[in-house]
Amino acid sequence: MSALQLLADKLADDVLAAEAELGDDRFYEKVAQILMAASPTFQEAYITSIRVRLAERRGREYLERALAAKRGLISDTETEAEAPVDLAGSGH
């Protein structure tokens, strides 16, 4: 992994961890704006790191809800209502 990606990954981890404390779930976008002015290349690597982490978080939350429904801890409808919609492969 390149130094650029390592730095972007670390920043993405730190920013996402800080969002709860800051009470701003879009704080990562503000950081991205700052980075764009300083280095578009770094900003792109950072945004990629953010998107990957947010996608993993959504997938993990869905997995946890599906398992909770299977185990009878929540209703199946809570999981089904939030199932992802396939948009014919328009994701990354």
Backbone bond lengths (Angstrom), bond angles and torsions (degrees), N, CA, C in turn:
res aa  C-N    CA-C-N  psi(-1)  N-CA   C-N-CA  omega(-1)  CA-C   N-CA-C  phi
1 M - - - 1.453 - - 1.527 107.95 -
2 S 1.308 116.62 138.13 1.457 121.12 -177.83 1.522 111.58 -74.38
3 A 1.319 115.24 161.11 1.469 120.81 176.81 1.524 110.08 -60.12
4 L 1.318 116.99 -37.79 1.465 121.37 178.63 1.522 110.59 -58.94
5 Q 1.335 116.55 -48.97 1.460 120.06 -178.12 1.521 111.85 -68.45
6 L 1.324 117.13 -36.92 1.460 120.09 176.87 1.526 111.15 -61.04
7 L 1.322 116.60 -44.95 1.469 121.03 178.47 1.526 111.19 -64.68
8 A 1.326 116.33 -43.53 1.472 120.67 -179.99 1.528 110.55 -63.80
9 D 1.328 117.07 -41.84 1.462 121.04 178.63 1.521 111.19 -62.89
10 K 1.310 117.19 -43.95 1.465 121.29 -179.57 1.525 110.26 -63.35
11 L 1.326 116.71 -45.47 1.457 120.05 178.92 1.528 110.75 -62.70
12 A 1.322 117.04 -43.10 1.465 120.77 178.96 1.531 110.56 -59.86
13 D 1.317 117.19 -44.64 1.467 120.61 177.35 1.522 111.13 -59.07
14 D 1.323 116.23 -46.77 1.467 120.89 -177.47 1.525 112.18 -66.19
15 V 1.320 116.99 -41.15 1.468 120.85 -179.31 1.519 110.73 -66.83
16 L 1.322 117.64 -45.42 1.458 120.08 179.79 1.530 111.39 -65.39
17 A 1.318 117.12 -34.62 1.458 120.38 176.79 1.531 111.15 -68.09
18 A 1.329 117.30 -32.84 1.467 121.94 -178.28 1.526 113.17 -78.42
19 E 1.320 117.75 -19.82 1.467 120.11 -175.37 1.522 113.46 -58.04
20 A 1.319 117.59 -41.25 1.469 120.10 -179.73 1.525 110.35 -63.77
21 E 1.312 116.71 -44.50 1.462 120.45 179.99 1.523 111.50 -64.28
22 L 1.326 116.10 -36.74 1.463 121.27 -179.72 1.526 112.02 -79.78
23 G 1.330 116.95 -18.54 1.465 120.51 -177.81 1.520 112.65 69.05
24 D 1.317 116.65 32.82 1.462 121.80 -176.07 1.530 108.37 -138.93
25 D 1.351 116.22 99.78 1.458 119.29 -176.77 1.525 113.46 -76.86
26 R 1.300 117.80 1.60 1.470 121.65 175.82 1.532 111.10 -118.13
27 F 1.319 116.14 17.25 1.462 120.35 -179.61 1.528 111.32 -57.77
28 Y 1.335 116.19 -33.92 1.460 119.75 -179.25 1.530 112.12 -57.75
29 E 1.333 117.15 -30.29 1.466 120.67 178.42 1.527 111.36 -68.87
30 K 1.325 116.77 -36.85 1.467 120.71 177.50 1.520 110.58 -65.15
31 V 1.320 115.79 -41.05 1.466 119.96 177.15 1.529 109.46 -63.94
32 A 1.314 117.32 -40.50 1.467 121.38 179.26 1.526 111.32 -60.21
33 Q 1.324 117.01 -38.26 1.471 120.12 178.30 1.520 111.01 -63.97
34 I 1.323 116.57 -41.16 1.459 120.76 177.62 1.526 110.16 -62.75
35 L 1.311 116.39 -43.47 1.462 120.82 -179.34 1.515 112.35 -65.82
36 M 1.324 116.69 -36.57 1.465 120.38 -179.49 1.520 110.83 -59.16
37 A 1.317 116.06 -39.12 1.465 120.02 179.70 1.526 111.52 -69.83
38 A 1.321 116.39 -29.74 1.461 120.20 -176.64 1.530 112.74 -89.98
39 S 1.349 115.96 -44.15 1.462 119.92 -176.83 1.519 110.16 -159.99
40 P 1.333 117.24 102.07 1.468 119.83 178.07 1.530 112.76 -57.91
41 T 1.308 117.89 -33.18 1.459 121.23 179.61 1.526 110.49 -65.49
42 F 1.329 116.57 -45.39 1.460 120.49 178.64 1.524 110.31 -67.78
43 Q 1.324 116.93 -38.74 1.456 120.58 179.33 1.522 110.60 -60.67
44 E 1.315 117.53 -40.40 1.464 121.32 179.54 1.525 110.98 -64.77
45 A 1.321 117.22 -43.03 1.469 120.95 178.35 1.529 110.27 -64.61
46 Y 1.316 117.11 -40.14 1.467 122.43 179.04 1.527 110.63 -63.74
47 I 1.325 117.72 -47.45 1.466 121.57 -179.79 1.530 110.31 -61.93
48 T 1.319 116.85 -40.30 1.460 119.84 176.57 1.523 110.09 -60.48
49 S 1.311 117.49 -44.69 1.464 121.76 178.26 1.524 111.27 -61.44
50 I 1.322 116.86 -41.64 1.470 121.18 178.39 1.521 109.94 -62.64
51 R 1.325 117.20 -48.78 1.467 121.09 -177.26 1.523 112.07 -61.07
52 V 1.320 116.12 -41.28 1.458 120.09 178.79 1.526 109.88 -62.85
53 R 1.319 117.45 -43.50 1.465 121.05 -179.40 1.525 112.00 -67.87
54 L 1.318 117.01 -39.85 1.464 119.51 178.40 1.528 110.93 -67.21
55 A 1.327 116.88 -38.71 1.465 120.46 177.93 1.520 110.12 -65.27
56 E 1.322 117.03 -42.56 1.460 120.35 178.19 1.519 110.55 -63.27
57 R 1.316 117.15 -40.12 1.471 121.60 178.98 1.524 110.80 -62.07
58 R 1.345 116.44 -44.84 1.469 119.96 178.74 1.517 111.58 -63.79
59 G 1.318 115.68 -43.60 1.462 119.50 178.70 1.515 111.89 -62.59
60 R 1.307 116.95 -42.68 1.462 121.53 179.65 1.530 110.92 -65.33
61 E 1.346 117.18 -42.29 1.468 120.36 178.25 1.519 110.82 -61.90
62 Y 1.327 117.15 -40.93 1.455 120.64 178.41 1.522 110.67 -65.49
63 L 1.321 117.09 -42.80 1.463 121.20 176.98 1.526 110.75 -58.88
64 E 1.325 116.45 -45.43 1.470 120.30 -179.75 1.526 111.79 -63.83
65 R 1.352 117.43 -39.04 1.467 120.46 177.27 1.526 110.58 -66.63
66 A 1.331 117.24 -40.67 1.464 120.87 179.87 1.525 110.42 -63.65
67 L 1.319 116.82 -42.94 1.463 119.88 178.10 1.523 111.50 -66.91
68 A 1.334 117.25 -39.50 1.465 120.58 177.88 1.520 110.60 -63.30
69 A 1.331 117.35 -38.92 1.467 121.06 177.78 1.526 110.17 -65.77
70 K 1.310 116.92 -42.68 1.463 121.33 179.58 1.521 110.73 -62.10
71 R 1.319 115.60 -36.55 1.461 120.66 -178.52 1.527 112.91 -85.40
72 G 1.351 116.60 1.49 1.455 121.44 177.03 1.518 114.17 79.37
73 L 1.313 117.74 15.36 1.463 121.38 -179.10 1.525 112.46 -83.18
74 I 1.340 116.30 -25.89 1.463 122.52 174.01 1.519 107.39 -139.50
75 S 1.319 116.84 166.41 1.465 119.57 179.77 1.525 110.85 -76.66
76 D 1.319 116.32 151.68 1.464 121.47 177.76 1.517 111.67 -60.43
77 T 1.333 117.59 -32.19 1.458 120.41 -177.41 1.519 111.74 -66.13
78 E 1.327 118.76 -28.14 1.458 120.63 176.88 1.517 110.99 -65.71
79 T 1.309 117.60 -33.06 1.458 121.74 178.94 1.521 110.73 -80.53
80 E 1.332 116.99 -44.97 1.461 120.95 -177.55 1.515 112.24 -64.40
81 A 1.316 117.78 -36.62 1.460 121.23 -177.39 1.523 112.08 -64.18
82 E 1.322 116.34 -24.16 1.453 119.61 -176.85 1.520 112.75 -110.19
83 A 1.319 117.01 13.52 1.462 120.23 178.14 1.517 109.45 -63.49
84 P 1.336 116.54 141.79 1.469 119.80 -179.18 1.526 111.92 -65.61
85 V 1.299 115.16 149.55 1.454 121.93 177.75 1.527 108.37 -98.98
86 D 1.319 117.48 130.15 1.458 121.50 178.17 1.525 108.85 -79.23
87 L 1.313 115.57 115.79 1.462 120.88 -179.50 1.521 110.18 -101.93
88 A 1.324 115.72 42.00 1.463 123.26 176.73 1.522 112.27 57.52
89 G 1.315 115.26 45.05 1.462 119.76 174.14 1.513 115.31 72.15
90 S 1.324 117.70 29.30 1.471 118.87 -178.11 1.521 112.56 -83.11
91 G 1.346 118.68 -2.97 1.461 121.46 179.20 1.512 111.42 -82.33
92 H 1.321 115.17 -173.48 1.461 120.46 -178.58 1.488 110.35 -93.39
